[in-house]
Amino acid sequence: MTDDRDPRLQALFADARAELDGEEFVTRVIAKTRKPKQFVIAGLATIALIMAAAAWLFTLPILGISQVVATALTTTLIDLGEGWLAWVLLPVNNIASVLALCIKALRMIHQKVRGASYLG
């Protein structure tokens, strides 16, 4: 029998089969993954601190604006007194309900126009 294997290829594959030290390999992999992980954690902590500072700074102005908007939207349209009719019409007797109905109507019109087929 003849040996058809090239000795140079045999030497090349023998070098590639060299065993790696398991602990050294694991140590290198952990070292390479630890640095990006710490970078992400530091970035998230920084973002959280910035968001907490922004929330602390803007809480009072946003609260004031929301109170003004709530007061404006709940303004009654027609003064109906204190009777049962006032209680029945209370949910629709304010600016917010009129605004909501207008937005709903505009949305329905938009959907009708968008869904219309002009191909006769």
C-alpha positions in Angstrom: 0.0 0.0 0.0 1.1 3.4 -0.8 0.7 6.4 1.5 -1.0 9.1 -0.6 -1.0 11.7 2.1 1.1 14.9 1.7 3.5 15.2 4.6 3.2 19.0 4.5 -0.6 18.8 4.9 -0.2 16.3 7.7 2.1 18.7 9.5 -0.3 21.6 9.0 -3.2 19.6 10.5 -1.1 18.4 13.3 -0.3 22.0 14.3 -3.9 22.9 14.1 -4.9 20.1 16.5 -2.8 21.5 19.3 -4.8 21.5 22.5 -5.7 24.8 24.1 -5.5 25.2 27.8 -9.2 25.3 29.0 -8.7 27.7 31.9 -6.7 30.2 29.8 -9.3 30.2 27.1 -12.2 30.7 29.5 -10.3 33.5 31.3 -9.7 35.3 28.0 -13.4 35.0 26.9 -14.7 36.2 30.3 -12.3 39.2 30.2 -13.5 40.1 26.7 -17.2 39.9 27.6 -16.9 41.6 31.0 -15.7 45.0 29.6 -18.7 45.5 27.2 -21.1 44.4 29.9 -19.7 46.9 32.4 -19.9 49.6 29.7 -23.6 48.8 29.1 -24.3 48.9 32.8 -22.6 52.2 33.3 -24.4 53.7 30.3 -27.8 52.5 31.6 -27.0 53.9 35.0 -26.1 57.2 33.5 -29.3 57.4 31.5 -31.3 56.5 34.6 -29.7 59.3 36.6 -30.3 61.8 33.8 -33.9 60.8 33.5 -34.4 61.0 37.3 -32.9 64.5 37.3 -35.1 65.6 34.4 -38.2 64.2 36.1 -37.3 66.1 39.3 -36.7 69.3 37.4 -39.9 69.2 35.3 -42.4 67.7 37.7 -43.8 71.0 39.0 -44.1 72.7 35.6 -45.7 69.7 34.0 -48.1 69.3 37.0 -49.1 73.0 36.7 -49.7 72.6 32.9 -51.8 69.5 33.4 -53.9 71.2 36.0 -54.6 74.2 33.7 -55.5 71.8 30.8 -57.8 69.7 33.0 -59.5 72.9 34.2 -59.9 74.2 30.7 -61.3 70.9 29.3 -63.8 70.4 32.1 -65.4 73.8 31.7 -69.1 73.3 31.3 -70.7 74.5 28.1 -74.2 75.3 29.4 -75.0 75.9 33.1 -77.9 73.5 33.8 -78.1 74.1 37.6 -78.2 71.3 40.1 -81.2 69.2 38.9 -81.3 65.7 37.4 -80.8 67.1 33.9 -77.4 68.5 34.9 -76.4 65.1 36.2 -77.6 63.3 33.1 -75.8 65.6 30.7 -72.7 66.0 32.9 -70.5 63.6 30.8 -71.2 65.5 27.5 -71.6 69.1 28.8 -67.9 70.1 28.7 -65.3 71.1 26.2 -63.4 67.8 26.4 -66.4 65.8 25.2 -67.0 68.1 22.3 -63.3 67.9 21.4 -63.5 64.1 21.6 -66.6 63.9 19.4 -64.9 66.2 16.8 -61.8 64.1 16.7 -63.9 60.9 16.4 -65.8 62.4 13.5 -62.7 63.6 11.7 -61.2 60.1 12.1 -64.3 58.5 10.6 -64.3 60.9 7.7 -60.6 60.2 7.1 -61.2 56.5 7.1 -64.1 56.8 4.7 -62.0 59.0 2.3 -59.0 56.7 2.6 -61.1 53.6 2.0 -63.1 55.1 -0.9 -62.5 53.6 -4.3 -62.4 56.1 -7.1 -62.0 53.4 -9.8 -65.4 53.5 -11.5 
